[in-house]
Every structure is written in structure tokens, then in C-alpha cells.
Amino acid sequence: MYVQTVIRTCYGRIEQQKGKEEVWQHLWQWNREVSMILLTNATSANEVAKEVSQLATYVEGKIPAVMDFAIGVILSLVVFAIGSKLIKWVRKLVKKSLQRSTLDVGVQQFLDSLIKFALYALLLFSILQKYGLDTATVAAALASCGVAVGLALQGSLSNFAGGVLILVLRPFIVGDYIVANGGFEGSVKEIQMFYTKLQTPDNRIIIIPNGTLANNSITNVTEQDKRRVDLSVGIAYDADLKKAKEVVEAVLASDEGVLQSED
């Protein structure tokens, strides 16, 4: 209707100015232009419809893959949650077994942290294997890149080796009061796979890498049951030194906590 109205309007205007022959020529030209416009609009509409159809087909084809991936992620989270519960249960059983044994507390803590690390690594590898990860390929890649991995993890590997040396050589055990290199001192609370925790007299926790403890000097204050204590006693300048010495010796002799001989 809009095209016909435009044509009629143009026809009226042209007829007033020119002859009928010119009018028909103009009408034919207008008709041709209008036809071209309509044909172009129809072609554009067909192209848009075709693109929309292709997009809809692409989306419909990807929906199953997206759904499978989402279900896989949900199942992986469920498996990880169940696996974490099982790992905690296994660690409890191992702890009870170790507590009934004669192993040192530090060894028990070290084995517990080692079992925890190994079980979680196994759980993650099992989950990733569902997504096409080949564990054999990963092992081969780690073996081929052993030098690079060793350089990247040399600090962690040094701490791990230090923890093994501490447990084997036993320069200190859980409960000992030690003074480490750098002035760090406190009671040993835990000997883990990579770190050792110290508790200071003012109730602070110091975490020291096992590699540092294994490669530096350590003072074990509580290794021996008997220790010498040096006390400084001040007296006046005009006091009798001999009398003062006799008084101090008498006080020490009467104290049950003072050893009277080295035996």
C-alpha cells in the first residue's frame, strides 16, 4: 500500500508537468526501482533467516556436549567429596594403628602427612583420568622432565629429605626444646613432611623448613636429663667473700633439686 501511494503521488505530480509518454517512462522507472528494493529486502531477510537457522543448529548440536561436561563436573565434585571423607577415615585408622605402636610421635606425624599427600594425589589423578588424562603419559612426561622438575622443586625435595634425616638420625624428637640456627627456639610440636613446628615459651608457633634444620647446627636443650645452671650472685664490695661463698654453698647443699655429685 505504501508503494502504491508513493507511485500515485509521483504520478500526479509528473502528470501536471510533463506529457503522458514521459509519465509512463517515469512510472516504469519507479516500478523497476521499487521492485529492486523489494527484491533486495527479500534477499536480506532470507540471509538473516539462514544465519539464524545455522546458529540454532549449532547451539542444538553443542547442548549435549555442554550437558555432558556439566554432569561430569558435578560427578567429579561428588567423587572428590566422597574421596576426601574416605581419606580422613583411612588417616584415622592409620593414626590409631601408629599410636598403638612404639614409633616416635614425630615419625607418626611424618607418616600421616605422607599418606595424606599420596592419597590426595591418587584421588586427583583418578578424577582427571575421567577427562582423558593418561596417567602413563603424565608419568613419562615427569620422567623425561626430571631434571627440570628437580630444579623447580629442589627446595621442597630438600625439605623432604631433611625430614627423613631428622626422623632417621633423631637429633631431636617431639617435645624437645631446641635452639635452631638464626636464634629460633622452642619446644618441638610437630615434625611434618616438609616443615617442623616449634612452640615458643610465649606461646608462638615457629615453622622452620626441615632442610634448614638438617643442614645447620641445632642445640637440643632437653637432650640430657642433667644440665648445669650458671647463677651470678652479687655482693657488696666490703663483704666477706669467704663467708658469702660458704652461705651460697650451704643453700645449694640444702636444695634437693641440686645434684651433689656428677653421678
LINWOGI-V36682 format. One record per pair of residues at least 24 apart in sequence whose C-alpha atoms are under 10 Angstrom apart, sorted by sequence separation. I is the first residue (numbers start at 1). J is the second residue. D is the distance in Angstrom with one decimal. If there is no record, write none. Layout:
I&J&D, I&J&D
This chain:
6&30&9.4, 7&31&8.0, 91&115&7.5, 167&191&8.5, 174&198&9.4, 175&199&9.7, 177&201&9.9, 184&208&8.8, 90&115&9.2, 91&116&7.2, 166&191&8.6, 90&116&9.2, 3&30&9.7, 4&31&9.6, 7&34&9.4, 164&191&10.0, 3&31&9.1, 87&115&9.0, 88&116&8.4, 91&119&9.6, 163&191&7.4, 164&192&9.9, 180&208&8.9, 87&116&7.2, 90&119&9.4, 163&192&7.3, 164&193&8.1, 229&258&9.8, 4&34&9.9, 163&193&6.0, 164&194&9.4, 166&196&10.0, 228&258&9.6, 3&34&7.4, 88&119&9.9, 162&193&8.9, 163&194&6.3, 181&212&8.1, 228&259&9.6, 3&35&9.9, 84&116&9.9, 87&119&6.7, 160&192&9.0, 161&193&8.9, 162&194&7.8, 163&195&7.5, 180&212&8.8, 181&213&7.6, 227&259&9.9, 86&119&9.6, 87&120&7.7, 159&192&9.9, 160&193&5.8, 161&194&8.4, 162&195&9.1, 163&196&8.3, 180&213&6.9, 185&218&9.5, 187&220&9.9, 226&259&8.8, 159&193&7.6, 160&194&5.1, 181&215&9.6, 182&216&9.6, 184&218&9.8, 185&219&8.9, 187&221&9.6, 84&119&9.1, 159&194&4.9, 160&195&8.3, 181&216&6.2, 182&217&9.7, 183&218&9.9, 185&220&9.6, 186&221&9.7, 187&222&9.4, 83&119&9.0, 84&120&7.8, 87&123&9.2, 158&194&8.5, 159&195&7.0, 180&216&7.7, 181&217&6.0, 182&218&10.0, 185&221&9.7, 226&262&9.0, 83&120&8.3, 156&193&9.6, 157&194&8.4, 159&196&9.8, 180&217&6.7, 181&218&6.4, 156&194&6.8, 179&217&8.8, 180&218&4.8, 181&219&8.6, 83&122&10.0, 84&123&8.5, 155&194&9.6, 156&195&9.7, 179&218&5.8, 180&219&6.5, 80&120&9.2, 83&123&6.8, 178&218&6.7, 179&219&4.9, 180&220&8.7, 83&124&9.5, 178&219&5.4, 179&220&6.5, 171&213&9.6, 177&219&8.5, 178&220&4.4, 179&221&7.4, 80&123&7.2, 171&214&8.9, 177&220&6.1, 178&221&5.6, 79&123&8.7, 80&124&7.9, 166&210&7.8, 176&220&7.0, 177&221&5.5, 178&222&7.5, 79&124&9.9, 165&210&8.9, 166&211&9.4, 169&214&9.8, 176&221&7.3, 177&222&5.6, 178&223&8.9, 80&126&9.7, 114&160&9.9, 163&209&8.6, 164&210&8.8, 165&211&9.2, 172&218&8.9, 176&222&5.6, 177&223&8.3, 79&126&9.6, 80&127&7.7, 162&209&8.3, 163&210&5.2, 164&211&9.8, 166&213&8.2, 171&218&8.1, 172&219&9.2, 173&220&9.6, 175&222&8.7, 176&223&7.1, 76&124&9.6, 79&127&7.7, 162&210&4.9, 163&211&7.2, 165&213&9.8, 166&214&6.6, 171&219&9.2, 172&220&6.7, 159&208&9.6, 160&209&9.0, 161&210&7.9, 162&211&4.5, 163&212&10.0, 165&214&7.0, 171&220&7.6, 172&221&9.6, 76&126&9.7, 77&127&9.1, 110&160&9.9, 159&209&5.9, 160&210&7.0, 161&211&7.1, 162&212&7.7, 163&213&8.7, 164&214&9.4, 172&222&8.9, 173&223&9.2, 76&127&6.3, 158&209&9.0, 159&210&4.7, 160&211&7.3, 162&213&7.3, 163&214&7.7, 172&223&7.5, 75&127&9.4, 76&128&8.7, 158&210&7.8, 159&211&4.1, 162&214&5.2, 171&223&8.8, 110&163&7.9, 156&209&8.9, 158&211&5.3, 159&212&7.5, 161&214&8.7, 162&215&7.8, 73&127&9.8, 76&130&8.6, 110&164&8.6, 155&209&9.2, 156&210&9.3, 157&211&8.6, 158&212&8.8, 159&213&8.9, 72&127&9.9, 76&131&9.8, 156&211&8.5, 159&214&8.5, 107&163&9.5, 155&211&7.9, 158&214&9.2, 159&215&10.0, 106&163&9.7, 107&164&9.1, 110&167&8.4, 158&215&9.7, 72&130&8.5, 73&131&9.7, 72&131&8.5, 107&166&9.4, 108&167&9.9, 106&166&9.1, 107&167&6.2, 106&167&7.1, 107&168&9.0, 69&131&9.4, 104&167&8.7, 107&170&9.9, 106&170&9.4, 109&174&9.7, 104&170&9.7, 106&172&9.3, 107&173&9.0, 106&173&6.2, 107&174&9.3, 105&173&7.6, 106&174&5.7, 104&173&7.5, 105&174&6.2, 106&175&9.4, 104&174&7.9, 105&175&9.1, 117&193&9.3, 113&191&9.5, 114&192&8.4, 113&192&6.3, 114&193&6.4, 110&190&8.5, 111&191&9.8, 112&192&8.4, 113&193&6.0, 114&194&9.7, 109&190&6.8, 110&191&6.1, 111&192&8.3, 112&193&8.7, 113&194&9.1, 106&188&9.2, 108&190&9.7, 109&191&6.2, 110&192&4.7, 111&193&7.8, 106&189&8.6, 107&190&9.6, 108&191&8.8, 109&192&5.9, 110&193&5.2, 105&189&9.5, 106&190&6.3, 107&191&7.5, 108&192&9.1, 109&193&8.1, 110&194&8.8, 105&190&8.2, 106&191&5.1, 107&192&8.6, 110&195&9.7, 105&191&8.4, 106&192&7.5, 107&193&9.6, 110&196&9.9, 106&193&9.9, 106&196&9.4
